[in-house]
């Protein structure tokens, strides 16, 4: 079973909800989640905040945090996840931010990825360096990493499509 199916099954069974905030994945995470039949039972929505300004003005990520750490950072990933959770009133918020290329951003090489998670047990993140050869490959890898972080938080295991 793929990670999105595991997440759907468990969140639905436990009566828990999820929202997303995406940057580099541009809606792929929300799209994969909503491709699962019955997603409306647990998924409340998502925001694609691709530009730094959108992270601040749409999601409400603190401008000082963005100035200090940049849009590609663990701090921003966590703040995005918290914002998704708060804005949609969900049990969990999941986020993605990073550099998919073709060039580095703010000194971060292509493949630098951060995923954030906010939930009842607190906030956490994963920092990753993707090795996929293409932009699409990195974006897909970031989605899998985000779902994997949530699966781990829920105390589960999943195939994750590999």
Backbone as CSV, one residue per row, in Angstrom:
resi,resn,N_x,N_y,N_z,CA_x,CA_y,CA_z,C_x,C_y,C_z
1,UNK,0.845,-1.177,0.000,0.000,0.000,0.000,0.891,1.241,0.000
2,UNK,0.591,2.209,-0.853,1.374,3.441,-0.925,1.099,4.325,0.290
3,UNK,2.020,5.237,0.559,1.927,6.089,1.747,0.628,6.887,1.790
4,UNK,0.195,7.437,0.674,-1.035,8.235,0.682,-2.255,7.379,1.023
5,UNK,-2.233,6.124,0.639,-3.333,5.214,0.971,-3.311,4.854,2.457
6,UNK,-2.128,4.637,2.991,-1.978,4.350,4.421,-2.456,5.551,5.230
7,UNK,-2.003,6.743,4.838,-2.412,7.970,5.521,-3.930,8.112,5.485
8,UNK,-4.522,7.924,4.320,-5.974,8.058,4.175,-6.708,7.078,5.082
9,UNK,-6.285,5.840,5.056,-6.943,4.805,5.849,-6.864,5.102,7.342
10,UNK,-5.676,5.468,7.797,-5.472,5.672,9.233,-6.122,6.963,9.719
11,UNK,-5.956,8.057,8.979,-6.583,9.299,9.415,-8.100,9.156,9.459
12,UNK,-8.661,8.510,8.456,-10.107,8.293,8.422,-10.551,7.439,9.605
13,UNK,-9.857,6.334,9.840,-10.215,5.431,10.934,-10.105,6.105,12.300
14,UNK,-9.128,6.992,12.438,-8.914,7.665,13.728,-9.697,8.974,13.839
15,UNK,-10.383,9.364,12.782,-11.140,10.609,12.813,-10.265,11.850,12.854
16,UNK,-9.100,11.777,12.222,-8.141,12.878,12.219,-8.142,13.584,10.860
17,UNK,-7.667,14.821,10.853,-7.689,15.632,9.635,-6.307,16.151,9.287
18,UNK,-6.159,16.538,8.008,-4.878,16.959,7.452,-5.060,18.140,6.515
19,UNK,-4.081,19.045,6.530,-3.992,20.135,5.552,-2.535,20.237,5.111
20,UNK,-2.310,20.822,3.950,-0.959,20.932,3.410,-0.608,22.368,3.046
21,UNK,0.689,22.649,3.067,1.246,23.914,2.582,2.453,23.532,1.739
22,UNK,2.408,23.900,0.461,3.454,23.461,-0.459,4.151,24.632,-1.127
23,UNK,5.423,24.429,-1.376,6.189,25.368,-2.178,6.709,24.615,-3.399
24,UNK,7.881,23.996,-3.290,8.488,23.395,-4.469,7.649,22.304,-5.123
25,UNK,6.752,21.679,-4.380,5.937,20.613,-4.964,4.709,21.145,-5.700
26,UNK,4.399,22.410,-5.556,3.394,23.078,-6.369,2.035,22.410,-6.448
27,UNK,1.600,21.747,-5.397,0.300,21.092,-5.392,0.343,19.586,-5.608
28,UNK,1.523,19.049,-5.868,1.626,17.596,-6.079,1.227,16.801,-4.836
29,UNK,1.586,17.297,-3.668,1.255,16.596,-2.429,-0.257,16.546,-2.247
30,UNK,-0.907,17.689,-2.345,-2.358,17.721,-2.231,-3.028,16.904,-3.314
31,UNK,-2.480,16.935,-4.519,-3.029,16.162,-5.627,-2.949,14.664,-5.385
32,UNK,-1.841,14.215,-4.844,-1.682,12.785,-4.559,-2.629,12.344,-3.443
33,UNK,-2.768,13.202,-2.446,-3.672,12.884,-1.339,-5.113,12.810,-1.829
34,UNK,-5.519,13.774,-2.636,-6.914,13.812,-3.083,-7.212,12.785,-4.166
35,UNK,-6.199,12.128,-4.683,-6.424,11.053,-5.651,-6.942,9.784,-4.969
36,UNK,-6.809,9.728,-3.649,-7.286,8.570,-2.889,-8.792,8.717,-2.672
37,UNK,-9.568,7.718,-3.063,-11.013,7.784,-2.828,-11.319,7.990,-1.343
38,UNK,-12.217,8.914,-1.057,-12.593,9.196,0.321,-11.743,10.247,0.997
39,UNK,-10.877,10.925,0.243,-9.992,11.934,0.826,-10.757,13.052,1.523
40,UNK,-11.964,13.322,1.064,-12.739,14.405,1.679,-13.090,14.096,3.127
41,UNK,-12.941,12.861,3.541,-13.198,12.487,4.918,-12.127,12.944,5.890
42,UNK,-10.923,13.269,5.395,-9.834,13.678,6.285,-9.041,14.879,5.786
43,UNK,-9.050,15.140,4.487,-8.239,16.225,3.929,-9.079,17.485,3.818
44,UNK,-8.628,18.549,4.468,-9.390,19.792,4.496,-8.964,20.806,3.446
45,UNK,-7.743,20.690,2.941,-7.302,21.609,1.901,-5.820,21.877,1.984
46,UNK,-5.376,22.699,1.043,-3.965,23.037,0.988,-3.738,24.378,0.329
47,UNK,-2.545,24.888,0.539,-2.119,26.162,-0.037,-0.812,25.922,-0.772
48,UNK,-0.731,26.429,-1.996,0.533,26.443,-2.720,1.084,27.855,-2.582
49,UNK,2.113,27.984,-1.769,2.760,29.274,-1.531,4.159,29.193,-2.128
50,UNK,4.223,29.373,-3.425,5.476,29.167,-4.150,6.467,30.303,-3.899
51,UNK,5.989,31.532,-3.962,6.855,32.697,-3.747,7.027,32.955,-2.252
52,UNK,8.158,33.531,-1.895,8.413,33.875,-0.499,7.320,34.780,0.048
53,UNK,6.873,35.739,-0.763,5.831,36.666,-0.331,4.533,35.928,-0.004
54,UNK,4.232,34.885,-0.743,3.022,34.102,-0.475,3.148,33.352,0.845
55,UNK,4.338,32.899,1.152,4.540,32.224,2.432,4.202,33.179,3.576
56,UNK,4.602,34.422,3.418,4.340,35.421,4.453,2.895,35.925,4.419
57,UNK,2.436,36.365,3.269,1.145,37.049,3.192,-0.060,36.131,3.100
58,UNK,0.098,34.940,2.550,-1.031,34.011,2.443,-1.028,33.037,3.622
59,UNK,0.116,32.422,3.879,0.196,31.461,4.984,0.367,32.131,6.343
60,UNK,1.003,33.296,6.350,1.250,33.962,7.613,2.562,33.584,8.273
61,UNK,3.492,33.028,7.491,4.822,32.741,8.030,5.463,34.083,8.386
62,UNK,6.032,34.176,9.559,6.602,35.417,10.058,7.691,35.945,9.115
63,UNK,7.580,37.213,8.753,8.547,37.834,7.851,9.949,37.849,8.421
64,UNK,10.079,38.026,9.732,11.400,38.013,10.366,12.036,36.633,10.285
65,UNK,11.218,35.596,10.431,11.712,34.228,10.295,12.222,34.007,8.870
66,UNK,11.438,34.446,7.893,11.857,34.295,6.492,13.134,35.070,6.204
67,UNK,13.245,36.268,6.759,14.444,37.081,6.546,15.669,36.441,7.197
68,UNK,15.472,35.868,8.366,16.595,35.279,9.096,17.039,33.936,8.530
69,UNK,16.076,33.109,8.104,16.398,31.737,7.703,16.178,31.442,6.229
70,UNK,15.420,32.281,5.551,15.141,32.087,4.135,13.967,31.157,3.914
71,UNK,13.456,31.124,2.681,12.308,30.285,2.364,12.636,28.798,2.303
72,UNK,13.907,28.477,2.168,14.345,27.085,2.113,15.113,26.794,3.405
73,UNK,14.368,26.375,4.428,14.975,26.109,5.734,14.046,25.233,6.558
74,UNK,14.592,24.621,7.571,13.781,23.805,8.465,12.772,24.682,9.200
75,UNK,13.195,25.889,9.576,12.299,26.793,10.291,11.085,27.155,9.444
76,UNK,11.315,27.415,8.162,10.215,27.762,7.268,9.316,26.560,7.029
77,UNK,9.901,25.387,6.864,9.091,24.179,6.665,8.157,23.960,7.846
78,UNK,8.674,24.104,9.051,7.840,23.924,10.239,6.779,25.007,10.315
79,UNK,7.158,26.262,10.059,6.190,27.362,10.115,5.074,27.173,9.084
80,UNK,5.412,26.648,7.921,4.400,26.371,6.899,3.437,25.278,7.369
81,UNK,3.972,24.235,7.981,3.122,23.144,8.474,2.194,23.635,9.583
82,UNK,2.733,24.444,10.479,1.923,25.023,11.552,0.823,25.897,10.952
83,UNK,1.179,26.712,9.971,0.200,27.602,9.329,-0.918,26.808,8.654
84,UNK,-0.568,25.729,7.971,-1.593,24.901,7.325,-2.537,24.329,8.375
85,UNK,-1.974,23.827,9.431,-2.780,23.236,10.510,-3.716,24.274,11.125
86,UNK,-3.183,25.451,11.389,-3.987,26.507,12.012,-5.047,27.054,11.056
87,UNK,-4.667,27.322,9.818,-5.599,27.927,8.865,-6.783,27.011,8.540
88,UNK,-6.524,25.717,8.489,-7.589,24.776,8.150,-8.207,24.099,9.376
89,UNK,-7.650,24.364,10.558,-8.193,23.784,11.785,-8.103,22.272,11.819
90,UNK,-6.950,21.741,11.415,-6.776,20.291,11.307,-5.896,19.736,12.429
91,UNK,-5.890,18.428,12.524,-5.024,17.755,13.487,-3.564,17.782,13.043
92,UNK,-3.349,17.689,11.719,-1.991,17.667,11.170,-1.841,18.679,10.050
93,UNK,-0.655,19.269,9.984,-0.259,20.110,8.863,1.029,19.539,8.304
94,UNK,1.125,19.491,6.988,2.282,18.907,6.312,2.766,19.894,5.264
95,UNK,4.082,20.105,5.179,4.601,21.115,4.243,5.832,20.635,3.478
96,UNK,6.069,21.308,2.359,7.266,21.064,1.548,7.863,22.400,1.120
97,UNK,9.182,22.487,1.166,9.898,23.644,0.631,11.290,23.166,0.222
98,UNK,11.875,23.819,-0.754,13.201,23.392,-1.192,13.565,23.950,-2.540
99,UNK,14.599,23.366,-3.125,15.136,23.820,-4.407,15.070,22.673,-5.404
100,UNK,14.171,22.803,-6.374,14.027,21.766,-7.402,14.866,22.058,-8.637
101,UNK,15.416,23.248,-8.720,16.293,23.576,-9.846,15.592,24.353,-10.928
102,UNK,16.285,24.732,-11.906,17.549,24.156,-12.376,18.804,24.726,-11.717
103,UNK,18.667,25.824,-10.926,19.848,26.420,-10.305,19.649,26.501,-8.795
104,UNK,20.745,26.754,-8.095,20.674,26.887,-6.644,19.841,28.105,-6.267
105,UNK,19.415,28.144,-5.003,18.638,29.270,-4.494,19.190,29.670,-3.137
106,UNK,19.543,30.920,-2.985,20.031,31.447,-1.705,21.150,30.591,-1.114
107,UNK,22.029,30.092,-1.971,23.152,29.287,-1.513,22.844,27.827,-1.279
108,UNK,21.587,27.420,-1.492,21.210,26.013,-1.330,21.303,25.321,-2.683
109,UNK,21.985,24.175,-2.743,22.088,23.465,-4.015,20.756,22.835,-4.429
110,UNK,20.628,22.582,-5.708,19.471,21.856,-6.221,19.376,20.530,-5.464
111,UNK,18.171,20.192,-5.037,17.957,18.961,-4.291,17.829,19.167,-2.800
112,UNK,18.074,20.403,-2.313,17.878,20.688,-0.898,16.379,20.738,-0.629
113,UNK,15.911,19.883,0.253,14.486,19.764,0.528,14.237,19.751,2.029
114,UNK,13.164,20.411,2.429,12.713,20.357,3.813,11.232,20.032,3.811
115,UNK,10.826,19.125,4.669,9.413,18.848,4.869,9.117,19.116,6.339
116,UNK,7.950,19.701,6.575,7.561,20.028,7.934,6.285,19.306,8.315
117,UNK,6.130,19.071,9.595,4.950,18.405,10.125,4.562,19.085,11.428
118,UNK,3.294,19.418,11.553,2.747,19.933,12.799,1.595,19.030,13.195
119,UNK,1.606,18.589,14.450,0.550,17.689,14.898,0.385,17.736,16.397
120,UNK,-0.489,16.910,16.911,-0.761,16.894,18.344,0.480,16.641,19.210
121,UNK,1.438,15.902,18.687,2.646,15.589,19.462,3.730,16.655,19.314
122,UNK,3.459,17.707,18.527,4.439,18.770,18.340,4.800,18.958,16.887
123,UNK,5.825,19.757,16.681,6.262,20.114,15.335,7.626,19.499,15.068
124,UNK,7.812,19.015,13.844,9.094,18.435,13.463,9.345,18.649,11.986
125,UNK,10.539,18.300,11.555,10.912,18.489,10.161,11.890,17.402,9.760
126,UNK,12.063,17.291,8.448,13.110,16.442,7.903,13.873,17.273,6.887
127,UNK,15.168,17.261,6.984,16.031,17.934,6.020,16.640,16.861,5.132
128,UNK,16.559,17.072,3.838,16.972,16.040,2.901,17.778,16.644,1.767
129,UNK,18.618,15.859,1.171,19.277,16.263,-0.059,18.912,15.225,-1.103
130,UNK,18.022,15.633,-1.998,17.539,14.730,-3.030,18.589,14.463,-4.081
131,UNK,18.543,13.285,-4.653,19.517,12.906,-5.674,18.860,12.586,-7.011
132,UNK,17.558,12.879,-7.115,16.873,12.605,-8.381,17.505,13.438,-9.491
133,UNK,17.536,12.896,-10.667,18.225,13.539,-11.789,17.426,14.674,-12.422
134,UNK,16.130,14.736,-12.170,15.305,15.746,-12.828,14.525,16.566,-11.810
135,UNK,14.061,17.703,-12.260,13.221,18.571,-11.435,11.963,17.825,-10.981
136,UNK,11.303,17.160,-11.910,10.109,16.394,-11.557,10.434,15.274,-10.576
137,UNK,11.572,14.659,-10.759,11.990,13.607,-9.846,12.189,14.123,-8.425
138,UNK,12.780,15.298,-8.298,12.976,15.895,-6.978,11.645,16.249,-6.328
139,UNK,10.742,16.772,-7.106,9.431,17.156,-6.575,8.667,15.912,-6.097
140,UNK,8.732,14.855,-6.876,8.087,13.599,-6.483,8.725,13.039,-5.225
141,UNK,10.032,13.112,-5.169,10.765,12.623,-4.002,10.370,13.406,-2.755
142,UNK,10.192,14.740,-2.880,9.783,15.572,-1.747,8.392,15.180,-1.250
143,UNK,7.478,14.892,-2.174,6.133,14.449,-1.793,6.214,13.142,-1.019
144,UNK,7.003,12.210,-1.501,7.156,10.929,-0.806,7.771,11.113,0.571
145,UNK,8.739,12.025,0.671,9.370,12.292,1.965,8.371,12.891,2.942
146,UNK,7.530,13.798,2.474,6.522,14.414,3.338,5.535,13.360,3.835
147,UNK,5.037,12.560,2.939,4.106,11.499,3.338,4.790,10.505,4.279
148,UNK,6.041,10.217,4.013,6.797,9.312,4.878,6.940,9.853,6.291
149,UNK,7.129,11.169,6.416,7.232,11.786,7.733,5.914,11.640,8.494
150,UNK,4.798,11.827,7.798,3.492,11.665,8.442,3.226,10.205,8.804
151,UNK,3.572,9.295,7.918,3.412,7.862,8.205,4.204,7.500,9.462
152,UNK,5.422,7.989,9.536,6.266,7.730,10.715,5.633,8.322,11.972
153,UNK,5.117,9.535,11.870,4.467,10.191,13.011,3.268,9.386,13.502
154,UNK,2.550,8.791,12.578,1.377,7.992,12.922,1.750,6.597,13.437
155,UNK,3.058,6.281,13.421,3.527,4.991,13.931,3.260,3.845,12.984
156,UNK,3.323,4.135,11.677,2.967,3.145,10.663,4.135,2.890,9.721
157,UNK,3.889,1.984,8.784,4.832,1.750,7.701,4.054,1.750,6.395
158,UNK,4.748,2.073,5.311,4.108,2.100,3.997,5.120,1.718,2.938
159,UNK,4.616,1.284,1.819,5.433,0.944,0.652,6.089,2.211,0.097
160,UNK,5.363,3.343,0.111,5.837,4.639,-0.374,6.166,4.627,-1.853
161,UNK,5.673,3.681,-2.595,5.818,3.673,-4.038,7.167,3.244,-4.544
162,UNK,8.081,2.825,-3.678,9.417,2.417,-4.139,9.470,0.957,-4.496
